[in-house]
Amino acid sequence: METRVAVISIIVEDTDAVEPLNELLHSYGKYIIGRLGIPHREKGINIICVVLDAPMNQINALSGSLGRLDGISTKVAYSKV
């Protein structure tokens, strides 16, 4: 199956969302190339970037699931290859 590289940028504004967020990311672990988390203590938020190499349907499914979590904002950028 053809895969694409994508980056999902996540902003966590509610710490209650962290557990379901981590469970979702864990379930897509086989597609995750890397993950970077940065706490922004002054604003009380966390920024996470997740890099995936996955089929488009898996990237879209993860992005959609993340977008339905309260206290989470996401955006996805796709590579052209």
DRENGU-950057 format. One record per atom (N, C-alpha, C, O, CB): atom name; x, y, z. Coordinates in Angstrom, 2 decimals, always signed. Glycine has a CB too. Example, Ala and Ser with C-alpha at 12.3 -4.5 7.8 and 13.67 -1.06 7.14 Angstrom:
<atoms>
+------+---------+---------+---------+
: atom :      c1 :      c2 :      c3 :
+------+---------+---------+---------+
:    N :  +13.19 :   -5.69 :   +7.80 :
:   CA :  +12.30 :   -4.50 :   +7.80 :
:    C :  +13.20 :   -3.30 :   +7.80 :
:    O :  +14.24 :   -3.32 :   +8.46 :
:   CB :  +11.31 :   -4.47 :   +9.05 :
:    N :  +12.85 :   -2.25 :   +7.08 :
:   CA :  +13.67 :   -1.06 :   +7.14 :
:    C :  +12.90 :   +0.03 :   +7.87 :
:    O :  +13.41 :   +1.14 :   +8.04 :
:   CB :  +14.08 :   -0.60 :   +5.72 :
+------+---------+---------+---------+
</atoms>
This chain:
<atoms>
+------+---------+---------+---------+
: atom :      c1 :      c2 :      c3 :
+------+---------+---------+---------+
:    N :   +0.84 :   -1.18 :   +0.00 :
:   CA :   +0.00 :   +0.00 :   +0.00 :
:    C :   +0.88 :   +1.24 :   +0.00 :
:    O :   +1.89 :   +1.28 :   +0.70 :
:   CB :   -0.95 :   +0.00 :   +1.21 :
:    N :   +0.51 :   +2.25 :   -0.77 :
:   CA :   +1.27 :   +3.48 :   -0.87 :
:    C :   +1.12 :   +4.30 :   +0.41 :
:    O :   +0.03 :   +4.41 :   +0.97 :
:   CB :   +0.81 :   +4.30 :   -2.09 :
:    N :   +2.23 :   +4.88 :   +0.85 :
:   CA :   +2.21 :   +5.70 :   +2.07 :
:    C :   +2.67 :   +7.12 :   +1.74 :
:    O :   +3.29 :   +7.36 :   +0.70 :
:   CB :   +3.12 :   +5.08 :   +3.17 :
:    N :   +2.35 :   +8.03 :   +2.62 :
:   CA :   +2.78 :   +9.43 :   +2.52 :
:    C :   +3.37 :   +9.83 :   +3.86 :
:    O :   +3.04 :   +9.27 :   +4.91 :
:   CB :   +1.58 :  +10.38 :   +2.12 :
:    N :   +4.25 :  +10.79 :   +3.81 :
:   CA :   +4.80 :  +11.37 :   +5.03 :
:    C :   +3.94 :  +12.58 :   +5.37 :
:    O :   +3.62 :  +13.40 :   +4.50 :
:   CB :   +6.32 :  +11.77 :   +4.86 :
:    N :   +3.58 :  +12.69 :   +6.63 :
:   CA :   +2.76 :  +13.81 :   +7.10 :
:    C :   +3.22 :  +14.23 :   +8.48 :
:    O :   +3.81 :  +13.45 :   +9.23 :
:   CB :   +1.26 :  +13.43 :   +7.11 :
:    N :   +2.93 :  +15.49 :   +8.81 :
:   CA :   +3.19 :  +16.02 :  +10.15 :
:    C :   +1.86 :  +16.48 :  +10.73 :
:    O :   +1.14 :  +17.26 :  +10.11 :
:   CB :   +4.23 :  +17.20 :  +10.11 :
:    N :   +1.55 :  +15.98 :  +11.91 :
:   CA :   +0.36 :  +16.45 :  +12.62 :
:    C :   +0.84 :  +17.33 :  +13.76 :
:    O :   +1.57 :  +16.89 :  +14.65 :
:   CB :   -0.51 :  +15.25 :  +13.15 :
:    N :   +0.43 :  +18.58 :  +13.73 :
:   CA :   +0.74 :  +19.53 :  +14.80 :
:    C :   -0.45 :  +19.55 :  +15.75 :
:    O :   -1.60 :  +19.71 :  +15.34 :
:   CB :   +1.04 :  +20.96 :  +14.23 :
:    N :   -0.16 :  +19.39 :  +17.02 :
:   CA :   -1.20 :  +19.28 :  +18.05 :
:    C :   -0.93 :  +20.31 :  +19.13 :
:    O :   +0.19 :  +20.44 :  +19.62 :
:   CB :   -1.25 :  +17.84 :  +18.65 :
:    N :   -1.96 :  +21.05 :  +19.50 :
:   CA :   -1.88 :  +21.95 :  +20.66 :
:    C :   -2.85 :  +21.42 :  +21.71 :
:    O :   -4.04 :  +21.28 :  +21.46 :
:   CB :   -2.22 :  +23.44 :  +20.26 :
:    N :   -2.30 :  +21.14 :  +22.88 :
:   CA :   -3.10 :  +20.62 :  +24.00 :
:    C :   -3.37 :  +21.78 :  +24.95 :
:    O :   -2.46 :  +22.31 :  +25.59 :
:   CB :   -2.35 :  +19.43 :  +24.75 :
:    N :   -4.65 :  +22.16 :  +25.04 :
:   CA :   -5.04 :  +23.26 :  +25.91 :
:    C :   -5.68 :  +22.78 :  +27.21 :
:    O :   -5.84 :  +23.56 :  +28.15 :
:   CB :   -6.00 :  +24.18 :  +25.19 :
:    N :   -6.04 :  +21.50 :  +27.26 :
:   CA :   -6.69 :  +20.92 :  +28.44 :
:    C :   -5.96 :  +19.64 :  +28.80 :
:    O :   -5.96 :  +18.68 :  +28.03 :
:   CB :   -8.22 :  +20.65 :  +28.17 :
:    N :   -5.34 :  +19.61 :  +29.98 :
:   CA :   -4.55 :  +18.44 :  +30.37 :
:    C :   -5.39 :  +17.18 :  +30.54 :
:    O :   -4.85 :  +16.07 :  +30.55 :
:   CB :   -3.83 :  +18.72 :  +31.66 :
:    N :   -6.71 :  +17.31 :  +30.67 :
:   CA :   -7.57 :  +16.12 :  +30.75 :
:    C :   -7.57 :  +15.36 :  +29.43 :
:    O :   -7.95 :  +14.19 :  +29.39 :
:   CB :   -9.00 :  +16.52 :  +31.12 :
:    N :   -7.15 :  +16.00 :  +28.35 :
:   CA :   -7.12 :  +15.37 :  +27.03 :
:    C :   -5.85 :  +14.56 :  +26.80 :
:    O :   -5.75 :  +13.85 :  +25.79 :
:   CB :   -7.27 :  +16.41 :  +25.95 :
:    N :   -4.88 :  +14.65 :  +27.69 :
:   CA :   -3.59 :  +14.01 :  +27.47 :
:    C :   -3.71 :  +12.48 :  +27.42 :
:    O :   -3.11 :  +11.86 :  +26.54 :
:   CB :   -2.62 :  +14.42 :  +28.57 :
:    N :   -4.45 :  +11.89 :  +28.33 :
:   CA :   -4.56 :  +10.43 :  +28.35 :
:    C :   -5.20 :   +9.88 :  +27.07 :
:    O :   -4.63 :   +8.97 :  +26.46 :
:   CB :   -5.36 :   +9.98 :  +29.56 :
:    N :   -6.37 :  +10.38 :  +26.65 :
:   CA :   -6.92 :   +9.87 :  +25.39 :
:    C :   -6.03 :  +10.19 :  +24.18 :
:    O :   -5.99 :   +9.41 :  +23.23 :
:   CB :   -8.32 :  +10.44 :  +25.16 :
:    N :   -5.33 :  +11.31 :  +24.21 :
:   CA :   -4.40 :  +11.65 :  +23.13 :
:    C :   -3.29 :  +10.62 :  +23.05 :
:    O :   -2.99 :  +10.11 :  +21.96 :
:   CB :   -3.80 :  +13.06 :  +23.36 :
:    N :   -2.68 :  +10.30 :  +24.17 :
:   CA :   -1.59 :   +9.31 :  +24.18 :
:    C :   -2.07 :   +7.93 :  +23.78 :
:    O :   -1.35 :   +7.19 :  +23.11 :
:   CB :   -0.95 :   +9.25 :  +25.56 :
:    N :   -3.29 :   +7.55 :  +24.17 :
:   CA :   -3.84 :   +6.26 :  +23.76 :
:    C :   -4.00 :   +6.20 :  +22.24 :
:    O :   -3.68 :   +5.19 :  +21.61 :
:   CB :   -5.19 :   +6.01 :  +24.45 :
:    N :   -4.50 :   +7.28 :  +21.65 :
:   CA :   -4.65 :   +7.34 :  +20.19 :
:    C :   -3.30 :   +7.23 :  +19.51 :
:    O :   -3.13 :   +6.44 :  +18.58 :
:   CB :   -5.35 :   +8.63 :  +19.77 :
:    N :   -2.33 :   +8.02 :  +19.96 :
:   CA :   -1.01 :   +7.98 :  +19.34 :
:    C :   -0.38 :   +6.61 :  +19.48 :
:    O :   +0.27 :   +6.12 :  +18.56 :
:   CB :   -0.11 :   +9.05 :  +19.96 :
:    N :   -0.57 :   +5.98 :  +20.62 :
:   CA :   -0.03 :   +4.63 :  +20.83 :
:    C :   -0.64 :   +3.64 :  +19.83 :
:    O :   +0.06 :   +2.76 :  +19.33 :
:   CB :   -0.31 :   +4.17 :  +22.27 :
:    N :   -1.93 :   +3.78 :  +19.55 :
:   CA :   -2.58 :   +2.84 :  +18.64 :
:    C :   -2.11 :   +3.01 :  +17.19 :
:    O :   -2.28 :   +2.10 :  +16.38 :
:   CB :   -4.09 :   +3.02 :  +18.71 :
:    N :   -1.52 :   +4.16 :  +16.86 :
:   CA :   -0.96 :   +4.40 :  +15.52 :
:    C :   +0.57 :   +4.34 :  +15.55 :
:    O :   +1.22 :   +4.81 :  +14.62 :
:   CB :   -1.43 :   +5.77 :  +14.98 :
:    N :   +1.12 :   +3.77 :  +16.60 :
:   CA :   +2.57 :   +3.75 :  +16.81 :
:    C :   +3.38 :   +3.17 :  +15.67 :
:    O :   +4.51 :   +3.60 :  +15.44 :
:   CB :   +2.86 :   +3.00 :  +18.02 :
:    N :   +2.83 :   +2.19 :  +14.95 :
:   CA :   +3.61 :   +1.57 :  +13.87 :
:    C :   +3.85 :   +2.52 :  +12.70 :
:    O :   +4.71 :   +2.26 :  +11.87 :
:   CB :   +2.91 :   +0.32 :  +13.38 :
:    N :   +3.09 :   +3.61 :  +12.63 :
:   CA :   +3.25 :   +4.59 :  +11.55 :
:    C :   +4.06 :   +5.81 :  +11.97 :
:    O :   +4.48 :   +6.60 :  +11.12 :
:   CB :   +1.90 :   +5.03 :  +11.06 :
:    N :   +4.30 :   +5.97 :  +13.26 :
:   CA :   +4.95 :   +7.18 :  +13.77 :
:    C :   +6.47 :   +7.06 :  +13.62 :
:    O :   +7.09 :   +6.13 :  +14.12 :
:   CB :   +4.58 :   +7.42 :  +15.25 :
:    N :   +7.04 :   +8.04 :  +12.91 :
:   CA :   +8.49 :   +8.11 :  +12.71 :
:    C :   +9.13 :   +8.82 :  +13.90 :
:    O :  +10.18 :   +8.41 :  +14.39 :
:   CB :   +8.85 :   +8.84 :  +11.38 :
:    N :   +8.49 :   +9.89 :  +14.36 :
:   CA :   +9.03 :  +10.66 :  +15.47 :
:    C :   +7.97 :  +11.54 :  +16.10 :
:    O :   +6.92 :  +11.81 :  +15.52 :
:   CB :  +10.20 :  +11.50 :  +15.01 :
:    N :   +8.29 :  +11.98 :  +17.30 :
:   CA :   +7.35 :  +12.81 :  +18.06 :
:    C :   +8.16 :  +13.78 :  +18.89 :
:    O :   +9.15 :  +13.42 :  +19.51 :
:   CB :   +6.41 :  +11.94 :  +18.97 :
:    N :   +7.71 :  +15.04 :  +18.90 :
:   CA :   +8.38 :  +16.08 :  +19.68 :
:    C :   +7.33 :  +16.79 :  +20.50 :
:    O :   +6.32 :  +17.25 :  +19.96 :
:   CB :   +9.15 :  +17.08 :  +18.75 :
:    N :   +7.55 :  +16.89 :  +21.78 :
:   CA :   +6.62 :  +17.60 :  +22.66 :
:    C :   +7.32 :  +18.76 :  +23.36 :
:    O :   +8.43 :  +18.62 :  +23.88 :
:   CB :   +6.04 :  +16.64 :  +23.70 :
:    N :   +6.65 :  +19.91 :  +23.35 :
:   CA :   +7.22 :  +21.10 :  +23.97 :
:    C :   +6.18 :  +21.71 :  +24.91 :
:    O :   +5.11 :  +22.12 :  +24.45 :
:   CB :   +7.67 :  +22.13 :  +22.89 :
:    N :   +6.47 :  +21.80 :  +26.20 :
:   CA :   +5.55 :  +22.49 :  +27.11 :
:    C :   +5.76 :  +24.00 :  +27.01 :
:    O :   +6.90 :  +24.47 :  +26.99 :
:   CB :   +5.74 :  +22.00 :  +28.57 :
:    N :   +4.69 :  +24.73 :  +26.96 :
:   CA :   +4.77 :  +26.21 :  +26.98 :
:    C :   +4.13 :  +26.63 :  +28.30 :
:    O :   +2.93 :  +26.93 :  +28.37 :
:   CB :   +4.03 :  +26.88 :  +25.71 :
:    N :   +4.94 :  +26.65 :  +29.34 :
:   CA :   +4.44 :  +26.87 :  +30.69 :
:    C :   +3.78 :  +28.23 :  +30.87 :
:    O :   +2.80 :  +28.35 :  +31.60 :
:   CB :   +5.57 :  +26.72 :  +31.68 :
:    N :   +4.31 :  +29.25 :  +30.21 :
:   CA :   +3.74 :  +30.59 :  +30.36 :
:    C :   +2.30 :  +30.66 :  +29.87 :
:    O :   +1.48 :  +31.39 :  +30.44 :
:   CB :   +4.58 :  +31.61 :  +29.61 :
:    N :   +1.98 :  +29.91 :  +28.83 :
:   CA :   +0.62 :  +29.90 :  +28.27 :
:    C :   -0.22 :  +28.74 :  +28.81 :
:    O :   -1.43 :  +28.71 :  +28.61 :
:   CB :   +0.68 :  +29.81 :  +26.75 :
:    N :   +0.42 :  +27.80 :  +29.50 :
:   CA :   -0.30 :  +26.65 :  +30.05 :
:    C :   -0.76 :  +25.67 :  +28.98 :
:    O :   -1.79 :  +25.02 :  +29.15 :
:   CB :   -1.48 :  +27.13 :  +30.83 :
:    N :   +0.00 :  +25.57 :  +27.88 :
:   CA :   -0.34 :  +24.63 :  +26.81 :
:    C :   +0.86 :  +23.74 :  +26.50 :
:    O :   +1.98 :  +24.01 :  +26.94 :
:   CB :   -0.81 :  +25.38 :  +25.53 :
:    N :   +0.60 :  +22.69 :  +25.75 :
:   CA :   +1.66 :  +21.81 :  +25.25 :
:    C :   +1.53 :  +21.72 :  +23.74 :
:    O :   +0.43 :  +21.64 :  +23.20 :
:   CB :   +1.58 :  +20.40 :  +25.91 :
:    N :   +2.68 :  +21.73 :  +23.06 :
:   CA :   +2.71 :  +21.62 :  +21.61 :
:    C :   +3.38 :  +20.30 :  +21.27 :
:    O :   +4.46 :  +19.99 :  +21.78 :
:   CB :   +3.46 :  +22.83 :  +20.95 :
:    N :   +2.73 :  +19.53 :  +20.41 :
:   CA :   +3.26 :  +18.23 :  +20.01 :
:    C :   +3.28 :  +18.16 :  +18.49 :
:    O :   +2.29 :  +18.52 :  +17.84 :
:   CB :   +2.43 :  +17.06 :  +20.61 :
:    N :   +4.39 :  +17.71 :  +17.92 :
:   CA :   +4.49 :  +17.44 :  +16.48 :
:    C :   +4.72 :  +15.95 :  +16.30 :
:    O :   +5.64 :  +15.38 :  +16.89 :
:   CB :   +5.63 :  +18.29 :  +15.81 :
:    N :   +3.89 :  +15.33 :  +15.49 :
:   CA :   +4.00 :  +13.90 :  +15.23 :
:    C :   +4.25 :  +13.71 :  +13.75 :
:    O :   +3.49 :  +14.21 :  +12.92 :
:   CB :   +2.72 :  +13.13 :  +15.69 :
:    N :   +5.32 :  +12.99 :  +13.40 :
:   CA :   +5.66 :  +12.72 :  +12.01 :
:    C :   +5.29 :  +11.27 :  +11.71 :
:    O :   +5.69 :  +10.35 :  +12.43 :
:   CB :   +7.17 :  +12.99 :  +11.71 :
:    N :   +4.52 :  +11.08 :  +10.63 :
:   CA :   +4.04 :   +9.76 :  +10.26 :
:    C :   +4.47 :   +9.39 :   +8.84 :
:    O :   +4.66 :  +10.26 :   +8.00 :
:   CB :   +2.51 :   +9.69 :  +10.37 :
:    N :   +4.61 :   +8.11 :   +8.60 :
:   CA :   +4.72 :   +7.56 :   +7.25 :
:    C :   +3.66 :   +6.49 :   +7.20 :
:    O :   +3.85 :   +5.38 :   +7.70 :
:   CB :   +6.19 :   +6.99 :   +6.92 :
:    N :   +2.53 :   +6.83 :   +6.58 :
:   CA :   +1.35 :   +5.96 :   +6.67 :
:    C :   +0.48 :   +6.11 :   +5.42 :
:    O :   +0.61 :   +7.08 :   +4.67 :
:   CB :   +0.53 :   +6.28 :   +7.93 :
:    N :   -0.41 :   +5.14 :   +5.20 :
:   CA :   -1.41 :   +5.30 :   +4.15 :
:    C :   -2.30 :   +6.50 :   +4.46 :
:    O :   -2.55 :   +6.82 :   +5.62 :
:   CB :   -2.26 :   +4.02 :   +4.00 :
:    N :   -2.77 :   +7.17 :   +3.41 :
:   CA :   -3.60 :   +8.36 :   +3.59 :
:    C :   -4.80 :   +8.11 :   +4.49 :
:    O :   -5.15 :   +8.95 :   +5.32 :
:   CB :   -4.07 :   +8.87 :   +2.25 :
:    N :   -5.44 :   +6.95 :   +4.35 :
:   CA :   -6.63 :   +6.69 :   +5.17 :
:    C :   -6.28 :   +6.61 :   +6.65 :
:    O :   -7.10 :   +6.99 :   +7.49 :
:   CB :   -7.30 :   +5.39 :   +4.72 :
:    N :   -5.09 :   +6.14 :   +6.99 :
:   CA :   -4.67 :   +6.07 :   +8.39 :
:    C :   -4.34 :   +7.47 :   +8.93 :
:    O :   -4.67 :   +7.79 :  +10.07 :
:   CB :   -3.46 :   +5.14 :   +8.54 :
:    N :   -3.69 :   +8.29 :   +8.12 :
:   CA :   -3.39 :   +9.66 :   +8.53 :
:    C :   -4.69 :  +10.42 :   +8.78 :
:    O :   -4.84 :  +11.12 :   +9.78 :
:   CB :   -2.52 :  +10.38 :   +7.46 :
:    N :   -5.62 :  +10.28 :   +7.85 :
:   CA :   -6.90 :  +10.98 :   +7.98 :
:    C :   -7.70 :  +10.47 :   +9.18 :
:    O :   -8.36 :  +11.25 :   +9.86 :
:   CB :   -7.73 :  +10.81 :   +6.70 :
:    N :   -7.65 :   +9.17 :   +9.43 :
:   CA :   -8.38 :   +8.60 :  +10.56 :
:    C :   -7.81 :   +9.13 :  +11.88 :
:    O :   -8.56 :   +9.49 :  +12.79 :
:   CB :   -8.32 :   +7.06 :  +10.53 :
:    N :   -6.49 :   +9.16 :  +11.99 :
:   CA :   -5.86 :   +9.67 :  +13.21 :
:    C :   -6.18 :  +11.15 :  +13.38 :
:    O :   -6.54 :  +11.59 :  +14.47 :
:   CB :   -4.34 :   +9.44 :  +13.18 :
:    N :   -6.03 :  +11.92 :  +12.32 :
:   CA :   -6.31 :  +13.35 :  +12.39 :
:    C :   -7.75 :  +13.62 :  +12.80 :
:    O :   -8.01 :  +14.49 :  +13.64 :
:   CB :   -6.02 :  +14.01 :  +11.04 :
:    N :   -8.68 :  +12.88 :  +12.23 :
:   CA :  -10.09 :  +13.04 :  +12.58 :
:    C :  -10.36 :  +12.69 :  +14.03 :
:    O :  -11.12 :  +13.38 :  +14.71 :
:   CB :  -10.95 :  +12.21 :  +11.68 :
:    N :   -9.76 :  +11.60 :  +14.51 :
:   CA :   -9.94 :  +11.19 :  +15.90 :
:    C :   -9.37 :  +12.22 :  +16.86 :
:    O :   -9.96 :  +12.51 :  +17.90 :
:   CB :   -9.30 :   +9.83 :  +16.14 :
:    N :   -8.21 :  +12.76 :  +16.52 :
:   CA :   -7.60 :  +13.79 :  +17.37 :
:    C :   -8.47 :  +15.04 :  +17.40 :
:    O :   -8.62 :  +15.66 :  +18.45 :
:   CB :   -6.19 :  +14.14 :  +16.87 :
:    N :   -9.02 :  +15.41 :  +16.26 :
:   CA :   -9.84 :  +16.61 :  +16.18 :
:    C :  -11.12 :  +16.53 :  +16.98 :
:    O :  -11.70 :  +17.56 :  +17.32 :
:   CB :  -10.18 :  +16.88 :  +14.76 :
:    N :  -11.57 :  +15.32 :  +17.29 :
:   CA :  -12.78 :  +15.15 :  +18.09 :
:    C :  -12.53 :  +15.19 :  +19.59 :
:    O :  -13.47 :  +15.18 :  +20.38 :
:   CB :  -13.43 :  +13.84 :  +17.74 :
:    N :  -11.27 :  +15.25 :  +20.00 :
:   CA :  -10.95 :  +15.33 :  +21.43 :
:    C :  -11.13 :  +16.76 :  +21.91 :
:    O :  -10.63 :  +17.70 :  +21.29 :
:   CB :   -9.50 :  +14.83 :  +21.71 :
:    N :  -11.84 :  +16.93 :  +23.01 :
:   CA :  -12.00 :  +18.25 :  +23.61 :
:    C :  -10.66 :  +18.73 :  +24.16 :
:    O :   -9.90 :  +17.95 :  +24.74 :
:   CB :  -13.07 :  +18.22 :  +24.74 :
:    N :  -10.36 :  +20.01 :  +23.97 :
:   CA :   -9.13 :  +20.58 :  +24.49 :
:    C :   -7.93 :  +20.39 :  +23.60 :
:    O :   -6.80 :  +20.70 :  +24.00 :
:   CB :   -8.85 :  +20.00 :  +25.81 :
:    N :   -8.15 :  +19.87 :  +22.38 :
:   CA :   -7.08 :  +19.60 :  +21.42 :
:    C :   -7.36 :  +20.34 :  +20.13 :
:    O :   -8.49 :  +20.34 :  +19.63 :
:   CB :   -6.94 :  +18.06 :  +21.16 :
:    N :   -6.33 :  +20.99 :  +19.57 :
:   CA :   -6.41 :  +21.59 :  +18.23 :
:    C :   -5.35 :  +20.94 :  +17.37 :
:    O :   -4.23 :  +20.72 :  +17.83 :
:   CB :   -6.22 :  +23.16 :  +18.28 :
:    N :   -5.67 :  +20.61 :  +16.11 :
:   CA :   -4.71 :  +19.94 :  +15.23 :
:    C :   -4.73 :  +20.52 :  +13.82 :
:    O :   -5.73 :  +21.09 :  +13.37 :
:   CB :   -4.99 :  +18.44 :  +15.18 :
:    N :   -3.61 :  +20.36 :  +13.15 :
:   CA :   -3.48 :  +20.66 :  +11.72 :
:    C :   -2.54 :  +19.61 :  +11.14 :
:    O :   -1.64 :  +19.12 :  +11.81 :
:   CB :   -2.93 :  +22.13 :  +11.48 :
:    N :   -2.77 :  +19.28 :   +9.87 :
:   CA :   -1.94 :  +18.26 :   +9.21 :
:    C :   -1.30 :  +18.88 :   +7.97 :
:    O :   -1.94 :  +19.62 :   +7.23 :
:   CB :   -2.79 :  +17.01 :   +8.81 :
:    N :   -0.02 :  +18.56 :   +7.77 :
:   CA :   +0.68 :  +18.94 :   +6.55 :
:    C :   +1.18 :  +17.64 :   +5.90 :
:    O :   +1.78 :  +16.79 :   +6.56 :
:   CB :   +1.87 :  +19.94 :   +6.85 :
:    N :   +0.92 :  +17.50 :   +4.60 :
:   CA :   +1.27 :  +16.29 :   +3.86 :
:    C :   +2.44 :  +16.58 :   +2.92 :
:    O :   +2.55 :  +17.66 :   +2.35 :
:   CB :   +0.06 :  +15.76 :   +3.06 :
:    N :   +3.33 :  +15.58 :   +2.78 :
:   CA :   +4.37 :  +15.68 :   +1.77 :
:    C :   +3.76 :  +15.39 :   +0.41 :
:    O :   +2.66 :  +14.84 :   +0.31 :
:   CB :   +5.55 :  +14.70 :   +2.07 :
:    N :   +4.47 :  +15.77 :   -0.64 :
:   CA :   +3.99 :  +15.49 :   -1.99 :
:    C :   +4.49 :  +14.13 :   -2.49 :
:    O :   +4.10 :  +13.69 :   -3.57 :
:   CB :   +4.44 :  +16.59 :   -2.95 :
:    N :   +5.33 :  +13.49 :   -1.72 :
:   CA :   +5.83 :  +12.16 :   -2.12 :
:    C :   +5.39 :  +11.10 :   -1.13 :
:    O :   +5.72 :   +9.93 :   -1.31 :
:   CB :   +7.36 :  +12.18 :   -2.22 :
+------+---------+---------+---------+
</atoms>
